[in-house]
Each structure stands twice: as C-alpha cells, then as structure tokens.
Amino acid sequence: METNHTLSVGTTSGTLLSIAPTIVSADILKTVILAVIGALVSFFVSWLLKRFLK
C-alpha cells in the first residue's frame, strides 16, 4: 500500500490552522507553567517515597 504524504500533510496543516486562532498565548503560558509544576511535584514525591521506603 502506497502512502499519500500530500493528503496527510494537508489534513494535519488544515487542522492545526483551524485550531490556531482559538488558542490564546496566555493559555499556552499557563499550560506550560502548570506542566512544569506538575513535573516538579511528581519528581519530588517520587524521590521522597524512594528515600523513605529504602
């Protein structure tokens, strides 16, 4: 089966371009900050549990 890359690229580009205007830059910044906080909390909880359960 041959893959049509033009169709997949066009579909992906169209989807991203239709979603892009609805995303506000403040939402992206908030999401990045929350992701960093979540990763740090997860790391420290895992580290503490590993340390206490040794």
Stockholm file with secondary structure:
# STOCKHOLM 1.0

chainA/1-54         METNHTLSVGTTSGTLLSIAPTIVSADILKTVILAVIGALVSFFVSWLLKRFLK
#=GR chainA/1-54 SS CCCCHHHHHHHHHHHHHHHGGGCCHHHHHHHHHHHHHHHHHHHHHHHHHHHHTC
#=GC SS_cons        CCCCHHHHHHHHHHHHHHHGGGCCHHHHHHHHHHHHHHHHHHHHHHHHHHHHTC
//
